Amino acid sequence: MENEKMDKYLGKYLDDRYEILEVIGSGGMSVVYKAMCHRLNRYVAVKIMREELASNTEFRRRFQSESQAIAMLSHPNIVAVYDVSRSDNVEYIVMELVEGVTLKQYLRDRERLSWGESLHFAMQIAKALAHAHSKGIVHRDIKPQNILVVDDGMIKVADFGIANLQSELTEDTGEAIGSVHYVSPEQAKGQPVDGRSDIYSLGIVMYEMLSGRLPFDGGSDEDIALKHLSAVPTPLRELNPDIPQELAEITMKAMNPALESRYQTADEMLADMEKFRKAMLAVRDEPVTGNVKPVGTTGEMSLESYQRRRRRARNVSTLSGLLGVLVFIVFLGVFLWNYWLRDIFTISQRVVIPNFTGSDYETIINSKNFNELFNFTLTYEIDPDVERGVIIRQSPEAGKSYMLTEDGIDVELAISTGVMLTEIPNVVNEEYRTASTELERLGFVVEKLFEASNDITADYVISVSPSPGEMLPAGATIYLTISTGPVQETVIMPYLIDTLRQDAEDKINSLNLTLVSITPVYSDTIAEGRIVNQNVEAGTEIPVHSKIYLQVSMGPETTPTPEPTPEPTPEPVVE
């Protein structure tokens, strides 16, 4: 059986570093193991490619390229990839070991999630997608099974880019490409996908979290796929009236089947969710007020009753006036305290900035105590001497003291991405735009050089430097030499002015230039039959077969002599 065949890795070491401990998951492409990294003394997840796939050279190359590109992702809401390697013909990737459950398991234990928890999860997923899309990586298989929920409510998205590799699998693996319940319409039609496909799938996940059910279900996979193309899901508020209208609209826009009507970027969707979140916080914090309704009376009133009511009205007016003055005094006191007196009488709390350098950044940014004091901004730098995910530098520096404000203290952390040696792929004779995109996805910087070539088609790569197959760290510069087409022979344009027409034609033909036309013109200075003008200046270096236009003299323009006007014939006089 498959499990028995894969169990041969249990207890084994990969690269004398990773001790395989137990199987924790499996799929059509690989088996995932819990392992101990004895170099860093920590548990990791190791994903080993199945043997039948590892024997395919092209698929193995794709696996390494895709995995190394994914390893460039560094975000708190994405399962981190630590290493991509090969040991004794075993292709594997080393990932962060996340202790938690999948969102699918989390949903099974609940009928549905509250809109607040759904929004909390959805915003974290959208942040992960925004980061990946900014690196040119599309997930292609966003679904609850690929989303992990950690105990503190943090979300981790797993298996980025794997669906792109799964498209290479044959049908006998038994592994579906994506999930038909979450697939976008363009995926269902087999069309190319981009980040908007991930946004559609996120919309389906939000729908499921909010309503406790899938928008399209029942029947065969083909029936469900067709529903993604044309069916209209039940409005969310019909399934759960407690869902705010604005959140329902965000969800439905994300899962709009029309690409142009969907959110175009994850950042755009995030902006709407953040705007909604702030609006709901503002509504929650508003004081509840009521309206005092006047009560009327009917019927006639006696004089005594009238006078008694007048006295009571005067007393009420006096009390109302005193109350109004008291309210004004209280309001003035609150205003002065908030905007002036508090700063005088309150001793503000000062906070000494801790030393974050050398710590794991996830531990720091996920600390409740730190989050109450600091606003963290993360930047990422390649540093081969510092392990991936470790804080290299901070600003402000440790030990400095700052006044704590309601908005918190801003702290910037520089995070190491470590060093990931990546094999330079062979992109010779590939179209240079495609080649550049492939290299940039692997984390390289591409510089382009152009030169003529009789052997390589224009716009295709002639050579790569450093050479394909060499291993370089992310951020290294790759130089592409790109063909401008065949080497063109050039000639020097001769001086043809005042040359006989036939001599000029012979000269043009001998230089392999193309004489397009010779236009006759009048000239007072150039004799008839000689060249008056040429469209290319003499001495100019031009390619052979360039088009040449000449003008030839017809001599000076002559003015015809006017004929004398005949004398009118006198008419006979009749007497």
Sequence and secondary structure as in RCSB ss.txt:
>XXXX:A:sequence
MENEKMDKYLGKYLDDRYEILEVIGSGGMSVVYKAMCHRLNRYVAVKIMREELASNTEFRRRFQSESQAIAMLSH
PNIVAVYDVSRSDNVEYIVMELVEGVTLKQYLRDRERLSWGESLHFAMQIAKALAHAHSKGIVHRDIKPQNILVV
DDGMIKVADFGIANLQSELTEDTGEAIGSVHYVSPEQAKGQPVDGRSDIYSLGIVMYEMLSGRLPFDGGSDEDIA
LKHLSAVPTPLRELNPDIPQELAEITMKAMNPALESRYQTADEMLADMEKFRKAMLAVRDEPVTGNVKPVGTTGE
MSLESYQRRRRRARNVSTLSGLLGVLVFIVFLGVFLWNYWLRDIFTISQRVVIPNFTGSDYETIINSKNFNELFN
FTLTYEIDPDVERGVIIRQSPEAGKSYMLTEDGIDVELAISTGVMLTEIPNVVNEEYRTASTELERLGFVVEKLF
EASNDITADYVISVSPSPGEMLPAGATIYLTISTGPVQETVIMPYLIDTLRQDAEDKINSLNLTLVSITPVYSDT
IAEGRIVNQNVEAGTEIPVHSKIYLQVSMGPETTPTPEPTPEPTPEPVVE
>XXXX:A:secstr
 HHHHHGGGTT EETTTEEEEEEEEE SSEEEEEEEETTTTEEEEEEEE HHHHT HHHHHHHHHHHHHHHT   
TTB  EEEEEEETTEEEEEEE   EEEHHHHHHTSS   HHHHHHHHHHHHHHHHHHHHTT   S  SGGGEEEE
TTS EEE  TTHHHHHTTS GGG   SS TTT  HHHHTT    HHHHHHHHHHHHHHHHHSS SS SS HHHHH
HHHHH     HHHH TTS HHHHHHHHHHT SSGGGS SSHHHHHHHHHHHHHHHHHHHHS            S 
  HHHHHHHHHHHHHHHHHHHHHHHHHHHHHHHHHHIIIIIHHHH    EEE    TTSBHHHHHT HHHHHHEE
EEEEEE  TTS TTBEEEEES TT EEE  TT EEEEEEEE    EEE    TTSBHHHHHHHHHHTT EEEEEE
E  SSS TTBEEEEES TT EEETT EEEEEEE SS   EEE    TT BHHHHHHHHHHTT EEEEEEEE  SS
S TTBEEEESS TT EEETT EEEEEEE  S                   
